[in-house]
Amino acid sequence: MKSEKVILGNEVGLHARPAALLIKEASKYKSQINIIKEEKNYNGKSIISILSMAAIKGDELTVLAEGEDEAEAVNSLKEFIANYKD
């Protein structure tokens, strides 16, 4: 299991478009992926789950992955969350 904290950088948070792109990126990996916000787990491959998180700019999120490609998944998603610009 690998996890890393990241600060959400997108000005408008994880609304529909960036959430869909995050899901698309997460779906490239075989690992189980969760995003944690304020101690609550969200399925990193579910659009409904990610949208229900209601993440806004500046929120601290933890990307957690477990599986054969967990390191690559965490690094990729951390980069996306920190740097995606709408």
C-alpha angles and dihedrals in degrees: 000000000000129000138174135181121234137176115234107243104183112111094225099036126229100329122154102295100045091039090055091048091049090052090048090052093045091049090063089073131073093213123100106253129201131177115209123206121175092346093305120118122226125189106250092209098050120087092200092052094047093047091049088058088071091204117187134190112294096025114138110232129183118216110209125185132176123188145058096311098034097127093053092045094051093046093048096046093044089054091048095049094047099044111026110121121195 
